């Protein structure tokens, strides 16, 4: 199995943590400046993405305390995002779904992105250095 992507992600985990924190800060800024509507689900999801980003910045993200904190936080965020995403699927199946004028802030779309981000960040936190091989230099 090719582990090139896993190797790249693991080697750049601090940068990815900073990107997750930036996503959190930008999303909070959009809400606090009233550019998007207030949504308690979105608030929880963006906060959890930021907390998982902070977890990646730790010197040893595989510390058992961090693994516990990150896992419980991600489980909560994953549940919230899945619930919100499923509500979108219910409206799709019921024929009531509308993208809206600002389709890029649709809750169904954003909760799907949150599901991907939260699960990806948690899997990166749980990645062990033993599973990642250093790239061969030619």
Beta strands, then each sheet from edge to edge (+ up, - down):
end
